């Protein structure tokens, strides 16, 4: 089980690295949007490439941060009973969700988007609008990239769920204590 937990730790490290890198896109997004607004209302001008860069930055931020959000347990969850459950019951619920929903969803997204992205690269798809950014294939490639990152994070969490269920760990959430409460971050 030690090797599997080490693998989970390595996958968590990757997820954290991606999350901590792309979070800076939120600052960039605000600055770009500010520039668009200032140019439009203060100077009466606009650039299509700048407006499109808002979309590209927003898509990159959210698509690549999904796995990090899952890692730090900040995703949407209907928590009527979960918080009161034991660590083993929470691990079993999360493992079931990963196996029955997350991994099949990721596999479907990868399968459905692979050809879509490949065709975009193959035909050298250009900008969405004249004067826009010529990065549309790269924007589309965020779809399978999101699914791959989410799959890797789901595997890490599933491995830790197994560790809890076999008695090798107190919790499957690395940033929480054994009672499910968030530990202070320092």
Secondary structure, 3 states (H helix, E strand, C coil): CHHHHHHHHHHHHHHHHHHHHHCHHHHHHHHHHHHHHHHHHHHCCCCHHHHHHHHHHHHHHHHHHHHHHHHCCCCCCCCCCHHHCCHHHHHHHHHHHHHHHHHHHHHHHHHHHHHHHHHHHHCCCCCCCCCCCCCHHHHHHHHHHHHHHHHHHHHHHHHHHHHHHCCCCCCCCCCECCCCCECCCC
